[in-house]
Amino acid sequence: MAKTATIPFTKLHGLGNDFIVVLSKDAPQPHADLARAICARNTGVGADGLLILSPPRHAKKPARLRFFNADGSEAEMSGNGIRCAGAYLLARGLARPPLRVATAAGLKTLRLVRSREGSWLFRVAMGRPILLPAKIPFKGVRGRGPVVGFSLKTQRGHLPVTVTSMGNPHCSIFVGDFSGIDWAQLGREIENSPLFPNRTNVEFVKVLSRREIEVRFWERGVGMTMSSGTGSCAAVVASILNRRTGRKVCVRTLAGTLDVAWPAKGEITLTGPAERIAEGTFYFLA
């Protein structure tokens, strides 16, 4: 017989991209089933993703974090999600800054810029972008990369795209105006292109100046989101590779702004907020 598990949770958002944090000790297996149930907007708590967090065992050990999309698929990394996990760790007194968090995309460091009750601003060391097609992975090109201006076949015809990875795959498309295309439908199509073996996140990028871009996001396993941390980083990487911006860029999203910097020969940093929304108990029919 199925029985109900009571699961303590905290809900946070990183610039409109919302996540539910559950400690690993409280999360029943399989995590994919829990993610689909708790992230459901009408019958669950509702969120873009579920974060399964293991706090550090002592000061010299990193926390461990797994990311699950609303459809139950597991993601390698989330720039907004990791800030929400960092906020949880600080709010509960489970770690002290700077925070070290182990993910499937590698070890990440979060530095606290400032905080107030229920709100934190972090600068995240996101690592270097992955530009080698085989490691993105992307089947459209062989060789060393970067993949810039690749002609991707879509229902709207062939579109020039830039393909990168921030530990998770991204496809960036430059647009002149968001109202001129059905970018959500196009994002859905590109997410599932056979050229991306692990599917892909999709960014639609409007360049405003050498220091500012505006982006719309279609996230793999979620759909349209208000913002995306790795998506913002990928959009800036694409803008730099295409020589459309400098190396420090303000990214405008539907929910506000994120700051991304990619120094020459350095790693990318992402600066943005995380805010606590709610805490409670989820009753999961396991």
N, C-alpha and C positions, 0 to 999 in steps of 0.2 A: 504493500500500500504506500502511496505517496504521503509524505508528511511535510509539515510546514517548518521551515528554518527561519529563525529570527536573526536578521543581519543588521547590525549597526552601520550607519553610513553617514558621510558628510558630502554635501553637494557644493561645488565651487564652480566659478567660471573664469576663464582666461580671455577677457575681451569678447564676451558673448558666446564663446565656444565652451559649452558646459560639460562637466564631468562629475561622476560619482566616485568617491574614494571609499574603498572597503579594505580593511586590513586582511592580509593573506590568511591569518589564523581564523578569520570569520567567514571566509569565502568558500562555499562548497564547490566541489567539482561536479560536472565540467564547468569551467569559468565561462565558456561560450554561452551556455544556457542561462546562466545568471545575468550575463551582459544583455542578452536579448530581452529578458524579463524586466530587469530593473531600469533599462534605458527606454522602454516603451513609453511614449508620450501620453497615452490614454489609460493604460492599465498598470503602469509602473511608476517610478519616480520621474522618469523622463530625463534624457541627457543625450549628448552626442557620443559619449563613451564612458566606459568603466575603467577605473584605475585600481589594480590590485597591488597594494603596497606592503612591503616588508621593511619595517624600520630598522636602522642599523643596530647591530647587537652590542656594539660599543663604539667609542668615539673614532677609532681608527678604521672602522668598517663602513662601507657605503650602504645607503638604503638600496633596496631593490624594487623595481617598478615594472609592471607589465601593463600594456595598453590594449583594451578591447574596444572595437568599434560597436556601434549600436546594433549592427547585424550579426554580432558574435565573432567576427573575424578578428584575429590578433594583429596589431600594428607593431612595427619596430620602434617607433618614436613618435612623440607629439610635443611640439614646442610649447603649446598652451597647456597641455595636460601635465607636463613635468613641473610647470610653475604652480599648478593647483596642488600637486603632490608636495611640493616644497612648502607651500602655505600650510598644508595640513600638518607637516612635520613640526613646523615652528609653533603653530597654534597649540599643538598638544605637548610641546616641550620634549619631543622625541629626538631632536637633533639641534645643533647650533650651527649658524652660518660661519664659513661658506659650506653649503650642502653638497655632498657627493652622492650621486644617484646612478646606480648601474641599470642599464637598459639593454635591450636586444641590439641597439645601435651603438653600444659602447658606454663608457663611463662619462657622465656629464657633471659639470660643476655649476651650481647656482649661487650667485652672490646677491645678497640683500642690498638693494639701493635705499629703500625706505619702507616704513610700515606705519599703519595706524589700525585702530580696532577693526578687525574683519577684512583688512585690505593690505596687500603686500605688493611691492614692485621689485622684480628680480631681473638680473642680467645673467643670461644663460650662455655658457660656452658650448656651442652646438657642434664643434668640430669642423673639419674641412668638408666641402661638398664632394660627392663621388661623381666623377665625370666619365669613368670607363664604362662603356655600354654593357659589357658582360656583368658588371657588378651592380648596375642600377636595379634590376636587369632590364635591358631593352634589346629586342631582336631585330630592330630596323637597321642597325649599323654594326659593322664589324670594325675593330681597330681600337685606337686609344681614346678617341673623343677629343674635345667635348662634342656633344651632339647639338649643333646650332643650325637652325634653318632647315631642319629635316622636313621634307614634304610628306605630311601625314594624310592619308586618304580618309575622308569622312563623308557623311551624307551631304555636307555643304561643299564638297569638293576637296581639293588638296589644300591643306593649311600648313604654313611654316611653323614649326614648333621647336622649342629648346627642351631637351630631356636631361634631367639631373637626378641626384638622390641626396637626401639629407639623412640617410639611414633608412629612408622610405622613398619610393619612386615618385617623381614629379614630372609633369608635362606642362610647360608654360607657353601661353599664346598671347601675343601682343594684339591689342584691339584699339581702335580709335574711339569707340563709344560702346558702352554696355547695352544701350537700348537698341542697337542695330542688329543684335544677334540673340538667339535663344540660348544663352550660354549654359543654362542648367541642363537643357536637353543635350547639348554638345558635350558637356562634361560627363554626363551619364554614358554617352556613346564611347568617348575616349577612355574612360575608366576601364571599360571592358574590352578594349582593343586587344587582339591576339598578339600584338607586338610587345605587350607588357605581360610577361608570364605571371606576375604577382598583382595584376591590375595596377592602377596608378591614381594618384591625386592629380587634379587639374587646376591650374591657375589662369585666369584671364586678366591680363596686365595692361593698364592704361598709364603711360608715362606722362607725368605732369611737369616734371623738370628734371634736372640732373640730380636733385636731392629728394625727389618725392615721386611716388607712384601710388596708384589706386588699384586695388585687386578684388576680384570676386573668386570665391573658392568652391570647388566641387571636391569633396573628400571621399576617398575610397572607403566603402563600407558604411558611409553615413549619408552622403548627399550634400546639398547646399548647406554651408555653415556661415555664421556671421564673421568669423575670422579663422585663421590657421597660423600657427607658429612656424612649423616646418614649411608650409606653403608660402608664407611671407619671405622666409629665407630663400627658398627656391626661386621665387619671383625676382628677388634682388640679384641672386646669382645669374639668372637669365638676363636681367637688364645689364649687368656688368659685362657678361660674355658678349652681348650684342652691342656694347659700347653706347648704351643709351643713358646710363647714369654713372655717377661716381661711386665710391666704395662705402659711403655712409648714406643710408637712405631711410626716409620716413615712409612707412607703408600705411596707407589709408585703407581701412576695412569698413564694413557696414556697421561695426560696433565701436570704432575709434582707431587709434594709431598704435603701431608697433615700430620700434627702431631697430634696424638691422645694419650691421657693419661687417665688411669682409676685407680686412687689410690684405695687401699684397703678400702672398706666401704665408698668410696667417689663417687662423680659424675664425669662423663666423660667430658673432655674438648677437643674441636676440634679447631685447629689453622690453618688458611689458608687465602688466598687472595680473594679479590673481585675487579674486574676492570670494569670500564665504557667503553662501546663499542660505543653506539650511542643514540641519542635522536631524536624524530620526532613526526609525527602525523599519526595515523592509521585510515583509512577510513573503518568503519565497517558497512556493510549492515545489519541492524537490522531487 
